[in-house]
Every structure is written in structure tokens, then in C-alpha cells.
């Protein structure tokens, strides 16, 4: 009789460990949610890692601390925004048309709202 796999025996398949880039993405996504909801000061490492379903060790193996996570998140968001704006820009269409395209894009856009909240948090941290 052929050998059965663990799943066939009812033992369930072993789950694989998430790759480093998957862990990093989960932490950044969870940090976005927690920081927007609670603000930087109230967003603890434990709250962020719990939202990501990961350990504190996972955070500290990817980022130096909460500030490093936050700044990485902002860097990522700013790079995406610059790329999006560059895609909308057409030198031949003029500034008014470009600004209209940006306004149309941002109307009701949750990502734009999230970015605005995170940027406001950075400004607040800098002024304290």
C-alpha cells in the first residue's frame, strides 16, 4: 500500500513560513491601518504586530523600531505618489489639465486620505 501524505492521514499539511517580503508587507499594511486609526503616539508595536498576526521579533527583524517602520511606510507611499503623478502629467496638456486630473483621481480615494493622515502625523511629530 502506498504511503499517505500527512494531509491524507488527517494530520493537515504543514503551513509554510511566510517569506521575508511577505512579513514586511503584512507589517506595513497593519501599520497603515493602526497608525491611521490610532495615530503614531497611541500605535504600539504590540498593536501593530497583533494586527499583522506576527510577533514583535518579526517587526524588529525587518525594522529598527516603530519610527523606522513609519518612515519606511511614508517613503513607500511617497514613491507611489510620485509615480502616480508622473503618469498623470502631460507637458502638452498644461498645468490646469494636470491639476484637474489629480483632483479627479483623488476624489473619494481612500489611499489619498490615508496618505494625508500619515503625512499629518509626521508633521505633528515634527512640531512637538
HELIX and SHEET records of a PDB file:
HELIX    1   1 UNK A   20  UNK A   38  1                                  19    
HELIX    2   2 UNK A   45  UNK A   52  1                                   8    
HELIX    3   3 UNK A   56  UNK A   62  1                                   7    
HELIX    4   4 UNK A   66  UNK A   88  1                                  23    
HELIX    5   5 UNK A   95  UNK A  106  1                                  12    
HELIX    6   6 UNK A  110  UNK A  127  1                                  18    
END                                                                             
